[in-house]
Amino acid sequence: MSENNLAPSADLTLDQKLPEESTEAQNALPDSGTKAWLTVLGAWFVLFASFGYIYSFGVYQDYYTRFYLSIHSPSKIAWIGSVQLSLPFLLGLVSGKLFDVGYFHALQLCGGVILTVSLFGLSLAKPQKYAQIFLSQGIGMGVGIGFVFVPSLSVLSHHFRHRKAWATGVAMTGVSVGAIVFPISTHLLPSIGFARTVRATGYLVIGTLVLGNLLMRPSPPKDVSQKPQIGIKSIITDPPYLFGITGASMCLFGFYFPLIYLQLYAVEHGIDENLAFYSISILNAAGIPGRLTANYFADIYGPWNLIIPTTALTAASIFSIFGVHSPGSLIAVSIFYGWFSGAWLSLIVAALASLARHPNEVGLRTGFGLALGSLATLGSAPIQGRLLSSTFIWSKAIIFSGAFLAIPPLLFLLGRRFIVKERKTQRV
């Protein structure tokens, strides 16, 4: 690809030039191959160790509420998980932009060190010492994961031209597997104690992060110094992107309610504690086929066509928590929510990335969208905890969470209409 082909000419605006450059840059990308799938495997390991750990917080919420931080309210404890969940999204804007300009491995190294140091710091936290746990698990681990999450997904765009959504879905199954393994590993808490259990998971995190970084390789288009200079102002004036990030932010107000509170809900409704404990693992196991099938079909029919019904079904799965009164219903709801929530998180990343007009814009588009969503993620769990109160009024929190996922399908539908009109195809 020549320098002249990539450099915008002086007499053309950015918006006029981008479609041609986008096509040319996309055609220069490889489409799978050994290096590409090793990068997917590396991303899988990083997501296993990072977001997979975050997705196990429901176990910690239950353990902290009933034992380790029992003198504190559920709402206050929920701030730990809320901050831990929101920081990777908030820092996505920074890490996405740094990824776009070539700091991929520096981000992975920095994030990995912060994550592991914070995790071992958590193992030193004492019972009822809220500040120690908040700083290490909420802020420290959240910041560390924030540096590795968006780059680990964005690097896949360097290796795939036609199968980006499928590659993203495969990598995102690492989140589901991690969220199965880490909750089960915390079953050691009663036998070996909090500190030794957390350290045991820490050694697993170190090993998988190192392996993931050895496997991942960025491969940006050549002449990256001549890439179009895209700013936030340019992307937020793009109507489908604006509808997409608004819908995603609304979803994140209610999205994580089952992940944080389902185990506690089950215990409070008389379901066996052992089964309730494994509900988080069941939920995340269901996310594996959910992510794979959704992203496989997204490459065929388009991520925007899939995100609309997936969001609606995720909303329905949250309302279905009202029906959890027995072991069988708990398992059914865990599978229902796990399947479609897993699909949703993979699809929203693919949908936002699909709007990029140039490969070097993927990190910014994805990062900014997730950063905006972090504000919703930050406030959601504490608000839900406040609605629950100390008397556990579950109906308020469930309706609040489900309602915020019921509206976004309409926003995604509007965004899809703009894309169809621009691209002259229904496959979007």
C-alpha positions as CSV (number, residue, x, y, z in Angstrom):
1,M,0.0,0.0,0.0
2,S,1.6,3.2,-1.1
3,E,2.0,6.3,1.0
4,N,-0.1,8.3,-1.4
5,N,-2.9,5.9,-1.2
6,L,-3.3,6.3,2.5
7,A,-2.6,10.0,3.0
8,P,-5.7,12.2,2.7
9,S,-5.3,14.8,-0.1
10,A,-5.6,18.4,0.9
11,D,-8.7,19.1,-1.2
12,L,-10.8,16.3,0.3
13,T,-12.5,16.2,3.6
14,L,-12.0,13.4,6.0
15,D,-15.5,12.0,5.6
16,Q,-15.1,12.0,1.8
17,K,-11.8,10.2,1.9
18,L,-12.4,7.6,4.6
19,P,-14.6,5.1,2.7
20,E,-12.0,4.6,0.0
21,E,-9.2,4.3,2.5
22,S,-11.3,2.0,4.6
23,T,-11.8,-0.4,1.8
24,E,-8.1,-0.3,0.8
25,A,-6.9,-0.8,4.4
26,Q,-9.3,-3.6,5.0
27,N,-8.2,-5.4,1.9
28,A,-4.6,-5.2,3.1
29,L,-5.5,-7.2,6.2
30,P,-4.8,-10.9,6.4
31,D,-7.7,-13.3,7.0
32,S,-6.8,-15.9,9.6
33,G,-3.7,-18.1,9.4
34,T,-1.5,-19.5,12.2
35,K,-0.3,-16.1,13.5
36,A,-3.9,-14.9,13.6
37,W,-5.3,-17.9,15.5
38,L,-2.3,-17.9,18.0
39,T,-3.3,-14.3,18.7
40,V,-6.8,-15.3,19.3
41,L,-5.5,-18.0,21.7
42,G,-3.4,-15.4,23.5
43,A,-6.3,-13.0,23.8
44,W,-8.3,-16.0,25.2
45,F,-5.8,-16.5,28.0
46,V,-5.6,-12.8,28.9
47,L,-9.4,-12.5,29.0
48,F,-9.6,-15.7,31.1
49,A,-7.3,-14.1,33.7
50,S,-8.8,-10.6,33.6
51,F,-12.4,-10.4,32.8
52,G,-12.9,-14.0,33.8
53,Y,-11.9,-13.0,37.3
54,I,-14.2,-10.0,37.4
55,Y,-17.1,-12.2,36.4
56,S,-16.6,-14.2,39.5
57,F,-17.4,-11.3,41.8
58,G,-20.8,-12.7,42.6
59,V,-19.1,-15.3,44.7
60,Y,-17.2,-12.5,46.6
61,Q,-20.3,-10.4,47.0
62,D,-22.0,-13.3,48.7
63,Y,-18.9,-14.2,50.8
64,Y,-18.3,-10.6,51.8
65,T,-22.0,-9.9,52.7
66,R,-22.3,-12.9,54.9
67,F,-18.8,-13.3,56.4
68,Y,-15.7,-11.3,55.5
69,L,-17.3,-7.8,55.4
70,S,-20.5,-8.6,57.3
71,I,-20.6,-5.3,59.2
72,H,-21.0,-3.5,55.9
73,S,-24.2,-3.1,53.8
74,P,-24.7,-5.0,50.5
75,S,-24.8,-1.7,48.7
76,K,-21.4,-0.6,50.1
77,I,-19.9,-4.0,49.3
78,A,-21.3,-3.7,45.7
79,W,-19.2,-0.7,45.1
80,I,-16.1,-3.0,45.1
81,G,-17.5,-5.0,42.2
82,S,-19.0,-2.0,40.5
83,V,-15.7,-0.1,40.4
84,Q,-13.8,-3.2,39.3
85,L,-16.3,-3.7,36.5
86,S,-16.4,-0.1,35.4
87,L,-12.7,0.7,35.3
88,P,-11.8,-1.6,32.4
89,F,-14.5,0.1,30.4
90,L,-13.5,3.6,31.5
91,L,-9.8,3.0,30.8
92,G,-10.8,1.5,27.4
93,L,-10.7,5.0,25.9
94,V,-7.0,5.5,27.0
95,S,-5.9,1.9,26.3
96,G,-7.7,1.9,22.9
97,K,-6.0,5.1,21.8
98,L,-2.6,3.9,23.0
99,F,-3.2,0.6,21.1
100,D,-4.0,2.5,17.9
101,V,-0.6,4.3,18.1
102,G,1.4,1.1,18.7
103,Y,1.8,0.5,22.5
104,F,0.1,-2.9,22.5
105,H,2.8,-4.9,24.5
106,A,3.6,-2.0,26.8
107,L,-0.1,-1.9,27.8
108,Q,-0.1,-5.7,28.3
109,L,3.0,-5.6,30.5
110,C,1.8,-2.6,32.6
111,G,-1.7,-4.0,33.1
112,G,-0.5,-7.4,33.9
113,V,1.9,-6.2,36.6
114,I,-0.8,-4.0,38.2
115,L,-3.4,-6.8,38.1
116,T,-1.1,-9.4,39.8
117,V,0.3,-7.0,42.4
118,S,-3.3,-6.0,43.3
119,L,-4.5,-9.6,43.5
120,F,-1.7,-10.6,45.9
121,G,-2.4,-7.4,47.8
122,L,-6.0,-8.5,48.2
123,S,-4.8,-11.8,49.8
124,L,-3.3,-9.6,52.6
125,A,-6.6,-7.8,53.4
126,K,-8.0,-8.4,56.8
127,P,-11.7,-9.3,57.7
128,Q,-14.0,-6.3,58.0
129,K,-11.3,-4.0,56.5
130,Y,-13.3,-2.5,53.7
131,A,-10.8,0.0,52.5
132,Q,-8.1,-2.7,52.0
133,I,-10.4,-4.8,49.8
134,F,-11.8,-1.8,47.9
135,L,-8.3,-0.5,47.0
136,S,-6.9,-3.8,45.9
137,Q,-9.8,-5.5,44.3
138,G,-11.9,-2.6,43.2
139,I,-9.4,0.0,42.1
140,G,-6.1,-1.9,41.6
141,M,-7.5,-4.9,39.8
142,G,-9.9,-2.7,37.8
143,V,-7.0,-0.5,36.6
144,G,-4.8,-3.5,35.7
145,I,-7.6,-5.1,33.6
146,G,-8.4,-1.8,32.1
147,F,-5.0,-1.7,30.4
148,V,-5.3,-5.2,28.8
149,F,-9.0,-5.6,28.0
150,V,-9.7,-3.4,25.0
151,P,-6.2,-4.0,23.4
152,S,-6.7,-7.8,23.7
153,L,-9.9,-7.5,21.7
154,S,-8.8,-4.8,19.3
155,V,-5.6,-6.7,18.2
156,L,-7.9,-9.3,16.5
157,S,-8.8,-6.7,14.0
158,H,-5.3,-6.8,12.7
159,H,-5.6,-10.4,11.6
160,F,-9.1,-10.9,10.3
161,R,-11.0,-9.3,7.4
162,H,-14.1,-11.4,7.0
163,R,-14.3,-13.4,10.3
164,K,-13.7,-10.6,12.9
165,A,-16.9,-11.4,14.9
166,W,-16.2,-15.1,15.0
167,A,-12.6,-14.5,16.2
168,T,-13.9,-12.1,18.9
169,G,-16.5,-14.6,20.0
170,V,-13.8,-17.4,20.3
171,A,-11.5,-15.1,22.3
172,M,-14.4,-14.0,24.6
173,T,-15.1,-17.6,25.6
174,G,-12.0,-17.1,27.8
175,V,-14.1,-14.8,29.9
176,S,-16.7,-17.5,30.4
177,V,-14.1,-20.2,31.2
178,G,-12.3,-18.0,33.7
179,A,-15.7,-17.2,35.3
180,I,-16.3,-20.9,35.7
181,V,-12.8,-21.7,37.1
182,F,-12.4,-18.8,39.5
183,P,-15.7,-19.2,41.3
184,I,-15.1,-23.0,41.7
185,S,-11.6,-22.3,43.1
186,T,-13.1,-20.0,45.8
187,H,-14.8,-23.1,47.1
188,L,-11.5,-23.5,48.9
189,L,-12.4,-20.6,51.2
190,P,-13.8,-22.6,54.1
191,S,-10.9,-25.1,54.1
192,I,-7.8,-23.0,53.5
193,G,-8.9,-19.5,54.2
194,F,-9.3,-16.2,52.3
195,A,-5.6,-15.3,51.9
196,R,-4.4,-18.7,50.6
197,T,-7.4,-19.0,48.3
198,V,-6.8,-15.6,46.7
199,R,-3.0,-16.3,46.3
200,A,-3.8,-19.6,44.6
201,T,-5.9,-17.8,42.0
202,G,-3.1,-15.3,41.7
203,Y,-0.6,-17.9,40.6
204,L,-3.1,-19.0,37.9
205,V,-3.5,-15.4,36.7
206,I,0.2,-14.9,36.4
207,G,0.7,-18.0,34.3
208,T,-2.1,-17.3,31.9
209,L,-1.2,-13.6,31.4
210,V,2.4,-14.5,30.6
211,L,1.3,-17.2,28.1
212,G,-1.2,-14.9,26.5
213,N,1.3,-12.2,25.9
214,L,3.8,-14.6,24.4
215,L,1.1,-15.7,21.8
216,M,-0.4,-12.3,20.8
217,R,1.2,-10.4,18.0
218,P,-0.1,-7.0,16.6
219,S,0.0,-6.7,12.8
220,P,-1.2,-3.2,11.9
221,P,-1.5,-2.1,8.2
222,K,1.7,-0.8,6.7
223,D,2.3,2.9,6.6
224,V,0.5,3.4,9.8
225,S,2.1,6.8,10.1
226,Q,-0.1,7.9,7.3
227,K,-3.4,6.7,8.8
228,P,-6.3,9.1,9.0
229,Q,-6.3,11.1,12.1
230,I,-9.6,10.4,13.8
231,G,-10.8,12.2,16.9
232,I,-13.7,11.6,19.3
233,K,-15.6,14.5,17.7
234,S,-15.6,12.7,14.4
235,I,-17.0,9.4,15.7
236,I,-19.7,10.7,18.0
237,T,-21.2,12.6,15.1
238,D,-21.7,9.3,13.3
239,P,-25.4,8.5,13.9
240,P,-25.2,4.7,14.1
241,Y,-22.3,4.9,16.5
242,L,-24.1,7.4,18.6
243,F,-27.2,5.2,18.8
244,G,-24.9,2.2,19.6
245,I,-23.0,3.7,22.5
246,T,-26.2,5.2,24.0
247,G,-27.9,1.8,23.8
248,A,-24.9,0.0,25.2
249,S,-24.7,2.5,28.2
250,M,-28.3,2.0,29.0
251,C,-27.8,-1.8,28.9
252,L,-24.9,-1.6,31.3
253,F,-27.2,0.0,34.0
254,G,-28.9,-3.4,34.5
255,F,-26.7,-5.9,32.7
256,Y,-24.6,-7.2,35.6
257,F,-27.4,-7.6,38.2
258,P,-27.6,-11.4,37.9
259,L,-23.8,-11.7,37.9
260,I,-23.5,-9.9,41.2
261,Y,-26.7,-10.8,43.0
262,L,-28.1,-14.1,41.7
263,Q,-26.2,-16.3,44.1
264,L,-27.3,-14.1,47.1
265,Y,-30.9,-14.1,45.7
266,A,-30.9,-17.9,45.6
267,V,-29.6,-18.3,49.1
268,E,-32.1,-15.8,50.4
269,H,-34.9,-17.8,48.8
270,G,-34.1,-21.0,50.5
271,I,-32.1,-22.7,47.7
272,D,-29.3,-25.0,48.8
273,E,-26.1,-23.0,49.3
274,N,-23.9,-25.4,47.4
275,L,-26.2,-25.2,44.3
276,A,-26.4,-21.4,44.7
277,F,-22.6,-21.3,44.8
278,Y,-22.4,-23.0,41.5
279,S,-25.0,-20.8,39.8
280,I,-22.3,-18.3,38.8
281,S,-20.3,-21.1,37.2
282,I,-23.4,-22.4,35.4
283,L,-24.3,-18.9,34.2
284,N,-20.8,-18.4,32.8
285,A,-20.6,-21.9,31.2
286,A,-23.8,-21.0,29.3
287,G,-22.0,-18.0,27.9
288,I,-19.6,-20.1,26.0
289,P,-22.1,-21.4,23.4
290,G,-23.8,-18.1,23.6
291,R,-20.7,-16.2,22.5
292,L,-19.7,-18.7,19.8
293,T,-23.1,-19.0,18.1
294,A,-23.9,-15.3,18.2
295,N,-20.6,-14.3,16.7
296,Y,-20.5,-17.0,14.2
297,F,-23.9,-15.8,12.8
298,A,-22.8,-12.2,13.1
299,D,-20.2,-12.8,10.4
300,I,-22.9,-14.2,8.2
301,Y,-25.8,-11.8,8.9
302,G,-24.0,-8.9,10.6
303,P,-23.5,-7.9,14.3
304,W,-26.2,-5.2,14.2
305,N,-28.8,-7.7,13.1
306,L,-27.9,-10.0,16.0
307,I,-27.5,-7.4,18.8
308,I,-31.2,-6.3,18.6
309,P,-32.9,-9.6,19.5
310,T,-30.0,-10.6,21.8
311,T,-30.5,-7.4,23.9
312,A,-34.3,-8.1,24.1
313,L,-33.7,-11.7,25.3
314,T,-31.1,-10.6,27.9
315,A,-33.7,-8.2,29.3
316,A,-36.2,-11.0,29.4
317,S,-33.7,-13.2,31.2
318,I,-33.3,-10.6,34.0
319,F,-37.1,-10.4,34.5
320,S,-37.2,-14.3,34.7
321,I,-35.3,-14.1,38.0
322,F,-38.8,-13.5,39.5
323,G,-39.4,-17.2,38.7
324,V,-36.4,-18.6,40.7
325,H,-37.9,-20.5,43.6
326,S,-36.4,-24.0,43.2
327,P,-33.1,-25.6,42.1
328,G,-34.5,-26.4,38.7
329,S,-35.6,-22.8,38.1
330,L,-32.3,-21.4,39.3
331,I,-30.4,-23.6,36.8
332,A,-32.8,-22.6,34.0
333,V,-32.5,-18.9,34.7
334,S,-28.7,-19.1,35.0
335,I,-28.5,-20.8,31.6
336,F,-30.9,-18.3,30.0
337,Y,-29.1,-15.2,31.3
338,G,-25.6,-16.7,30.8
339,W,-26.3,-17.6,27.1
340,F,-27.7,-14.3,26.0
341,S,-25.6,-12.0,28.2
342,G,-22.4,-13.7,27.0
343,A,-23.6,-13.2,23.4
344,W,-24.4,-9.6,24.1
345,L,-21.0,-8.6,25.4
346,S,-19.3,-10.2,22.4
347,L,-21.7,-8.7,19.9
348,I,-21.6,-5.1,21.2
349,V,-17.8,-5.1,20.8
350,A,-18.1,-6.5,17.3
351,A,-20.9,-4.0,16.4
352,L,-19.0,-0.9,17.5
353,A,-15.8,-2.2,15.8
354,S,-17.7,-2.8,12.6
355,L,-18.4,1.0,12.2
356,A,-14.6,1.7,12.0
357,R,-13.7,3.2,8.6
358,H,-10.0,2.2,9.0
359,P,-8.4,-0.6,11.0
360,N,-6.5,2.0,13.1
361,E,-9.8,3.4,14.3
362,V,-11.0,0.2,16.0
363,G,-9.4,0.9,19.4
364,L,-10.8,4.4,19.7
365,R,-14.3,3.3,18.6
366,T,-14.4,0.4,21.0
367,G,-12.6,2.2,23.8
368,F,-14.8,5.3,23.8
369,G,-18.0,3.3,23.7
370,L,-17.0,1.2,26.6
371,A,-15.6,4.2,28.5
372,L,-19.0,5.8,28.3
373,G,-20.7,2.6,29.4
374,S,-18.4,2.5,32.4
375,L,-20.4,5.4,34.0
376,A,-23.5,3.2,34.0
377,T,-21.5,0.2,35.2
378,L,-20.1,2.2,38.1
379,G,-23.4,3.3,39.4
380,S,-25.5,0.2,38.7
381,A,-24.6,-2.3,41.4
382,P,-24.7,0.3,44.3
383,I,-28.1,1.6,43.1
384,Q,-29.3,-2.0,42.9
385,G,-27.9,-2.6,46.4
386,R,-29.7,0.4,47.7
387,L,-33.0,-0.7,46.1
388,L,-32.5,-4.1,47.8
389,S,-31.8,-2.5,51.2
390,S,-31.0,-4.5,54.3
391,T,-34.5,-6.2,54.0
392,F,-33.8,-7.5,50.5
393,I,-36.7,-6.0,48.5
394,W,-35.8,-7.9,45.3
395,S,-38.6,-6.7,43.0
396,K,-37.3,-3.1,42.9
397,A,-33.8,-4.1,41.8
398,I,-35.0,-6.7,39.2
399,I,-37.5,-4.2,37.6
400,F,-34.9,-1.5,37.6
401,S,-32.3,-3.7,35.9
402,G,-34.6,-5.3,33.4
403,A,-36.1,-2.0,32.3
404,F,-32.8,-0.5,31.4
405,L,-32.3,-3.4,28.9
406,A,-35.8,-3.2,27.5
407,I,-35.3,0.1,25.7
408,P,-31.9,-0.2,23.9
409,P,-33.2,-2.7,21.2
410,L,-35.1,0.3,19.8
411,L,-31.9,2.4,19.7
412,F,-30.0,-0.4,18.0
413,L,-32.7,-0.7,15.5
414,L,-32.4,3.0,14.6
415,G,-28.7,2.7,14.3
416,R,-29.1,-0.2,12.0
417,R,-31.4,1.8,9.7
418,F,-28.6,4.4,9.2
419,I,-26.1,1.7,8.4
420,V,-28.4,-0.1,5.9
421,K,-29.0,3.2,4.2
422,E,-25.3,4.1,3.9
423,R,-24.1,0.6,2.9
424,K,-27.0,-0.3,0.7
425,T,-27.2,-3.8,2.2
426,Q,-29.3,-5.6,4.9
427,R,-26.2,-7.5,6.1
428,V,-24.9,-5.1,8.8
